[in-house]
Amino acid sequence: MNFSQINFKDKRILVGGAVAIAVTGGLLFWGTHRKVNVLTGDDFKYTITGYNKRGDFDIDELKLAKHIATVIAEKDKVPETVTTKILDDYSSSDIIDGDNAKDYLEYNSSSLTADDRDKVAKFIQDIQGVSVYTYNNNDKKPTEETSQYFDTDERELKNGDKVTVEVKTPSDSPIKSTTKTFKIKGLKQPQTVKLSSLYNHLSLYASGIEGTDFQKARVKFANKPKYLRYANNPKLAKDTKLKNGQVVQVNTKAWAKYLNNQFDNKHFVVDKPLSFKVSGLASKKQLDYSQVIKKANSYIEDLYSDTEIAKGGPTAIYADYNERDNDYSMSLYYPLSKRSTYLTDNKYSELTIFHFKLKDNKFVASRNTDEIHRYEEEISKDTKNYIKIK
């Protein structure tokens, strides 16, 4: 056709058609190759909550994971019915790492066409190439992982901090590689609590034998505030080998640090030191073990004939402390008589009675004190770790 012979009206039709074809082709190319920014729009939701210095930044990770998966599924032409089933989950990790799609492919492979199986396999490959990093700009930027990474929150934030969310994708992904920074604001101020305001509720409770490791010293609340119900009590800077009258310091610095880790809405400060004078420990020189002797003698009478045990009772008594139950096992050594049938190999009958309590300076039997062990032997080498009472 000779273009010069076409009238003006026909020329306009040809030019208009060419433009339409060009625009349509451009739209098709853009629709096929467009990149989606998943950090914008209604499918990207985030919250900033909590207290200053304890603030939380959280992305709705399930909504984000489903958005990413939907975009990739559309690009890979995964059937809509298959996409719906892959996204029918409350686990963002199972969606973003392709596990849901793998499971679907494994259990439904026979019902899918070869073409659809290839599309789901391509979807798994593509979604595993998407990584999301979330980090506080005040911290060191996280090292880019060689494997997939999906981090959607940041903790311990304060007002004025900046949190960056970064999406990393391969060049052929329909998801755009991008970053977005959020300024942290609106975090509430925690209530300041002076530690000394709690001191009137605290007391030192000490039990055991003074000057030894056989003792327990604990700081306890007489009237514990409700909000501290499940919090640990403070500890002493030194809690062994204490003596009556000794002044001991409470480790208030460590306690404040512990409490600050437990409560977001409160900030505990050490404004005064705290100390206690030790009392209530038993004096080793004044220990009353008469009830132990009485109990042990009754066992010996039941266990041995009159000719087996020498007269005069036990010649050595040792106490061992059980910190968990806060009680004592008492080991008594009774010399064997010259007529004893056990004398050839041993010199003593060792009788150990368990679960004695120490009240004031006196060892008293508890409801579990009937538990005993008996041996014919020399004095045990283990007694070097015990307290010799007699």
CORQUI-V120787 format. One record per helix or strand of 3 or more residues. SS is the DSSP state (hx for helix, st for strand). FROM is the first residue (numbers start at 1). LEN is the number of residues. Records with the same first field share a line. If there is no record, write none. Layout:
# CORQUI-V120787
SS=FROM-LEN  FROM-LEN
This chain:
# CORQUI-V120787
hx=3-3  8-26  61-15  80-7  92-5  99-13  114-14  195-7  226-3  252-11  284-3  290-14  381-5
st=46-4  55-5  131-6  153-5  162-7  178-6  191-4  202-8  215-7  247-4  266-4  275-3  316-7  327-10  348-12  362-4  372-6
